[in-house]
Amino acid sequence: MPTKFLSPAQIEHFSRHGFLPPVRILDESEARALRAEVEQLETNYPKLKGQLDFKANLILPCIDRLSRDG
């Protein structure tokens, strides 16, 4: 089956081992910027700290962009 995102080597690795090694989706500066936005929101709204694992894209534009890019 052709795939848009995985290389033949990745497909082979998955077939043999049942998992893929981590795939980098952000460079270091993008990851730092995203983390800073999340930490700023947690600072401004302490009750949300630790609760952004469900529908975070609805309150954080940076997460929404991350979920749509690609």
C-alpha positions, 0 to 999 in steps of 0.5 A: 500500500503506498504511503504519503509519509513513511519511507520504505525503510520505516514501513519495513521497520514497523513490519518487523518490530511493530513500532517506529522510532520517534519522528521529529515534527518540530525543530528545536526553536519551534518546540521551545516557542510552543512550550513557552506558549503553553507555559504562559497559558499555565501561568495565566490560568493556573487551574488549567495546569496539567489539564491540557491533554483534552482539546487543548487546540480549542484554547491554544492557537499554537496547538491548533496550528500544530494539529493542522500543519502537515 
